[in-house]
């Protein structure tokens, strides 16, 4: 145990700290802490990089285009409630993860936390599942970006656009993390500016400030109504439509926890990660919830152009409710601008997924849950993990061929429920972390970042995430709806996750980690000394600096 940490805890009123023994991957106890290898990645991400990292992963085509499909399926009120409730789930997940990551700021640390506080088998399963969840997002976003380009008439084959976007993404992720941070800062700033501008514009349009001067108010909540029906009529149909969009709302928020994945490469993580967690949650939630509310006020869920674009799978922003609202108000010239933003958003989201997947895989390898060669890095970049993620991302070329696109659809949907399972696993890990700290008399006042309502927030997230995961494919069980395409994608990840967990547990004979054997200290060695070399917290000298410091 670190002497400085021990004395700090005791000074803050902790009782005698119980002795802590380390547990290796096979469940064997050691009398001393030999330390988890924290790796050699460089802390090159500044506060402003971290602030925009989650924005890059969470705000993309799902908000700018996919929100139209949510509106068409559920109606304005159901869509608004689904995104608000899912935002509460995100709040629970990201705060739970934030507490652990600021206590142990290791690269891509979620699998390591699971190994330390729950079971090495969960660490193994979470590491590979989390890696896949992010890695498969790379070809999905590249494919989406290539389709967005088709909005502008051109004769360039799709495979060329895919190759250009893909090579550029791999190149950026081969550079030092500081370059990656600057790239995402720029794209994040573009997204932030655009979404704020669109929210203000929709508000003005709703009040009748558009060229047609038509005041909309809540007229679309009255006709065709606030809640659509799905599969059934009446109250049951409205509930099913409401439930149907929870899974899409979850995927839209997916990637928000990326700010915590980067803890191992963040300067002064005990200050910058809590700062980012607090602000990122509110930014993303407000952007999504406000956007969904205003979209439902400015666009009818039965809008013919919206339904036609969705039915015919038109490229680019044809199905974007933002564009439809703008065009309905009589404003011209903005669709191409928004399409350009959607293009950069899709590429940026894929870039963030690429980064996160390599760090998750790297941490899994450091924890000896993946082949050792994956720990190879140079200049602070885990090049072996970059190579493996690049290989998987080549699946994007399946989408070039129409017959292979079905295969790509099946593969990409494997990651669908993965988000919910990962989130529930993180919160289960946090519950064990919370119990362990209590057992070892480590007061919550010693945490660099602590959140209210714990551990109840974590319990809520576990129950909510697993409920949505298990019932997200309900429509497959309605008469005439059951098929491989409607049943397998929503549920295939559940047996995969269970097989990985049980298989590793059986082969490695791992044991559930008891609270008395939890390791809270390996990886913290030298953290106090390392943070001393970072710059002191600057203080704003004027109003403009206050705004900048809030952003960055």
N, C-alpha and C positions, 0 to 999 in steps of 0.2 A: 504494500500500500504506500502511496506517496506520502511522505511525512508532512508536506505542506497541506495536502488535502485533508489528511487525518486531523491535523491541528486546527484547520479551518472549520471542519465539521464539529470538533469538540468545542471550539470557541463559540459556535452558534447553538450550543445547547444540546448536542447529540449525546446520548448515553455512551457507555463504553462500546466501541465498535467491535462487533464480533469478528473473529478471524475468518478470512475468506480463502477458500481453496479453489484452485482452477480446475476446470474439467476439460479434458481434451475431446477430440472428435469421436472417440470411441466410448465416451462416458466414463473414463478412468479419472480418478481424483489425484491431484498432486498437492503436496504440502506447501508448495510455493507457487507464486505466479511467474510463469515463464514469459508471459506477454504475447499478445496477438500481434503478428507482424503488421504494422500500420502501412507498409509499402513505402515507396519513395516518390510518390507523385508530389508535385510542387504546389504550394498554396499560392496560386497565381490569380485567383478570382477576387476582385475587389467587391465592395458592397454594392456598387451600381450594377456590376455584372450579375450578382446573385439576385438582385431585385427583378431583373428582366428575364432571368433564366426560366422561371415558372411561367411568365407571360408567354414566352416563346413556345413552350410545350403545350400550354392549355388553350391559347387563343389561336385558332386556325380555321380551316374550312368548316369545322363543326359549328362554329358560331356564325360565320359569314354566309354559309350556304345551307348546312345541315339543319339549322334552326327552322328553315322553311318547312322541311318534312315533319318536324316535331309539331309545328303549328297546324299543318294539314291533318295530321293524325289525331291530335288530342284536343285542339281548340285552344283559345287564348288563356283561359283560366287554368285548365289542367296543365298546360305547358309551364305557366308561371309557377304554379304550386310544385310541380315536379322538380324544376330547377332550384327553387328555394329550399325544398327539403333535402335535395341532394347536396346543396351547398352546406347545409348543416352537417351532413355526413362528412363532407370534405373538411370542415372545421375540426371535427373530432379526430380525423385521421392525421391531418397535417400537424396539429398541435401535439398529438401523442408522439408522432415521429420526431417532432422538433425537440421535445424534452430529452429524448434518448440521444439524438444526434449532437446536441450541444454538450451533453455530459461526456459522450464518447464521439468526437468528431472524426470519424474514419471514412475513407472513400467508399461510397455506395454501401453504407453500413447496415442496411436492413437485414440482410442474411446473417451477418455476424451477430447482430442483436438476437435474432431468433435462435442461433446456436448457443448463445450464452445464457439466455433467460428461459427458453422453452425446451428445445430438444435439438441436437445437431441435425437430426433428420429434417426438421422444419427449416433449418438454415440452408441445407442442401436444396430442398424443394423450392423454397422461396427464392433462392439465388437464381436457379435455372428458370423458374417460372417468370420471375421479374425481368430477367435478361430477355427472355422471349417476348414478353409483353412489350418492352420498349423496342427491341430489335425488329419485330415484324411491323412496327409503326413506321419504320424507315421506308420500305418499299410501298407501303400504303400511301404515305404522304408524297413520295416522289411520283407515284402514279396519279394522284390527285392533282399535283402541280402540272403534270404533262397534259392532263385533260383540260385544266383551266386555260392553258395556252391555246387550245383549239377554239376558244371563244373568238379569237382574232383569226380570220381566214388566212391560211398559209399552206404551202405545199410541202413543208418539211415533214418527213415521216415521224411518227410518234416515238419510235425507237431512238431517234437522234436526240430529241428533247430529253427523253429519259436518261440517256447516256451522259449528256451535258450536265444535267442536274445531279446525277449520281456521282460522277467524277468530282465535281466541285465540292460536294458534301464530304466525300472521303478525304479530299485534299485538306479541307479545313480541319477535319478531325485528326489529321496527321501533324498538325502544327501545335506548338505549345498552347496550353490551356488558356493563356492570356489572350491569344489571338481569337480563340473560340469565344471567349467572354466578350471581346469587343464586337465580334460579328453579331452575336445574339443581342448585345446592347443596342446596336443600330436597328436591327429588325424589330426588336421589342419596342423601341421608341416609335417606329413606324406604326406598329399595331396599336400602341397606346393612343397615339395621336388620331389615328383613323377611327377607332371605336368611340373615343370621346366625341369626335366630330359627328359621327353618325348618330350617337345618342342625342346630342343637341339638335341635330337636323330633324330627327324623327319627332322630337318634342315640339319643335316649331311647326312641322307639318301637321301634327295632331291638333294643334291649336288654330290651324287655318292660316299659317304663315307662308304656305307654298304659293306658287304662281296661280293656282286655281282658287285660292282663298277658301277652300272648303274645310270647315271645322269638323273634325271626325269625332273627337271625344271618345266615348265607349260604344259607338254605334255598332261595331262588329261584335261586341259582347252581347248585344241584343238580337242582332240578326247577322249571321246564322246562329249565334248563341255562344255562351262561354265554354261549353264542354261538348265535344263531339262524341259520337258513339262508335264502338268498334266491336264487330262480330255479333253483338247482341243489341237489342233496343232497350230504351228506358234507363233506369239507374244502373243496372248491371253493365250495359253497353258503355255508359259514360265512365264507370269505374275502370273497365278494361282498357279504354283508350288512355285514361290517366295513368294506369299502371304500365302500359306499353312503352311510354316514353321515358320511364325511369332509367332504363338501361342505356338509352341514348344520352340522357343527361349525365349519367355517370361517365360515359366515354368522353363527353365534351370536357368534363372537369379533369379527366385523366392527364397526368403529367404535371399537375400542380405541385406534387410532392417532390418534383425534381430539384427544387431549391435545397432540400435536405440531402438528396443524393450527392450533391456537390460539396457537402460539409468538409470532406477530406482535402479539398483543394481551395478552400475559402480562407482568406486572410482573416485572422481574429474571429474564428467561427462563433465563439461565445457571445460576441456582440452582433455580428452581421447576420447569423442565421436566425436568431430570435426577431431581429428587426425585419428580416425578409419574410419570415413566417407570418408575423402580424399583418404586414402590409399586403403581402401577396394574396392572402385569403380574402381580405376585404375588396381588393381591386378586382380580382377574378370574379368573386361572387356578385359584386355590384355590377360589373360589366355584363355578366351573363343575365342576372335576374332583371336588371333594368332594361337590357336589350330585348329580352323575351317579352317583358311587359309592354314595351313600346311597339314592338313588332305586332303583337296581338291587337294593339289599338289602331295601328295604321294599315294593316293588311288583313283582309278577310281570310279565314281558314278555308273558304271555298272559292278563293280567287282563281279564275280560270287559267290565267297565265302561270300561277304557281302550280296548280294541279297538272297542267300540260307539261311544264318543264320537268316535274318529278316523274310523271308517267313515261315521257319520252327520253328521260335521262339526258337532257340537254346539257352541254358543257358550260364550264365557267359559272358566271353569276346569273344565268338565266333563271335559276331556281332560288336565287337569293332574295329573301323577303325585304332586305334593305333596298335593293335595286328596284323591286316591284313597288315599294312604297314611294320611292323617289320619282319613278316614272309616272305613277298614278297621280302624283301631285303636280305634274307638269314640268318638272325639272329635267333638263337634258344635259348630256355630256358627262355625267358622273359614272355611269356603268363601267366604262373602260378603266377609269381611275380605280374604282373599287376592285375590278378584276385583277388589276396589277397588284393591289394590296393583298388580295386573296392568294395570288401566285407566290408572293414573298412569304406570306403567312404559312402556306403549305410547306414550302422548302425549309423555312425556319423551324417549324414543328418537327419535321423529319430530322433536321440537324440536331435538335435537342434530344430527340429519341436516340439518335446514333450515339451522342455523347453519353447519355445516361446508361445505355445498354453496355457500353464498354466499361464503365466504372462499376456497374453491378457485377459484371463478369469478372473483373479484376479483383474485387473484394471477395468474391466467391472462391477464386483461386488462392488468394492470400489465406483464406480460412481453410484451405485444403479440401474444398468441396468441388474443385474443378482441376483439370490437369495443370501440373506445375508450370508448363511452358507459357501459360497464359499470364504469368506474373512478369513476363519480360517487358521492360519499358526502357525508353531512352528519351532524354530531354523532358522527362515528366509525362510522357505519353505512353500508355500501355499498347504498344503496337501489335502485340499478339492478339489482344482482344479486338483491336480495330480490324485486323485481318479476318477474324472469325465472324464478326458482325457484317463486314463487307461481303463475305461469302453468302451469308443468309440473305442479305439484302438483294442479291442478284435474282431473287425470286420475282422482283419487279418486272423482269423481262417476260414472265409468264403472261402478263397482262397485254403484251403486244399482240399475241395470237388469240383470236376469239375463242377457239376451242380450249386453249389453256387458261383463259380468264376464269372459267368455272373452278379450276383447280386453285387459282389464286384466291378466289372468293372463299373457298373452304379453308385454305391455310390462314388467311387473314382473320377469319372469324374465330380461329382458335384462341386469339388474344382477347376476345370480347369479354367473357366472364372472368378472364384472368385479372383484370383491374379490381373487380370486387373481391376476389379471393385473396389477392395480395393485400388489399386494404384491410380485410378482416384479419389476416395473419399478422399484419403490423400491429393492429390494436390488441390482439391476443398477446403478442410479445410485450406490448406496453403494460398490459395488466400484470404480467409476470414481473416486469421491471419494477412496477409500482409496489408489488407485494415484497419483492426482494429488498428494495430500499427500506421499506418499513421494518422488515425483519432485521436488517443489519444496522438499524438505528441511524440511517443517513437521512437527516431532516430535509424536507422539501425546500427549506430556505437555502440549502447549499447548492441547489440546482441553478445553473446559469440562466435557465429559462423554465418557468413553470406556468401552467395554465389552470384556470378555474374548472370546477365541476369534474375533476378527475377522481376516481377512475370511471365515473358514470358516463362520460363522453365516449370513452373507449368501449364500454359495454354496448352503448347505443350503436356505435359504428359496426361492431361485430354482428349484432342482431340484424341491423338494417341491411348491411352488405350481403350477408348470407341469404337473407330472405329474398332480396331482389335476384341474387344469383340463381337460387333454386327455382324461382317461379318466373324467370324472364322469358322462358319459352312456352308459356301457357297456351298460346294460340295453336301450337302443334297438336294439342289434344282435343281440339274442337272437330266436330264431324266434317270430314272431307278435307281437313287441313294437314293431316299427318303425312310427312314425307321425310326422306333423309335430309333434304335441304332445310326443312323447318325444325327438325329435331336435333340433328347432330351439332350444328354450329353453336346453339345456345348452351349445350350441355357437355360437349366433348372435353372441355378443360377440367371438369370436375373429376372424372376418372383418371385423367392424366396426372393431376395434382396428387390424388390419393395413391396412385401407383408409384410415383416418385418417392413420396413420403414413406409408404410402407416398405417399398423395395429397399431403400437406403437403410431404414431402421432394421430390417431383417438381416441384410448382408453385413452391416457394420455393427449390429447389436448395440445400438445406441440406447441411452436411458434418458428418461425425463429428468430435466435439471431441477434438483431440489433447491429451495430458497437458500439453504445454508451453503450451497456449493456455487452460487452465482458469482461471476467475476465482474466486478464493477470498475476495475482499475487498470487492467492491461490495455495499453493504447493511450492512456492519459499521461504517461511518463513524459515529462518535459513540456507539457502544454503551457504551464504558467510561464516557463522561461521563453518558449517560442512566441507567445503572445506579447511578451515584453518588448520584442524588437519591432513590432508594428507601430505605426504612427499613432499618436494620441488622437482622441476623438476631436475633430475640428468643430468649432462653434461658428454658426452663421453670423455674419456681420451686418447683413441687410436683408430686406424682404426677398430679393431675388435668390440670395443664397439659401434662405429658409426653404423656398420652393424646391431648389435643386437638391438640398440635403434630404428633403422628404422623398423626392423621386429616387435619389441614389444612396 
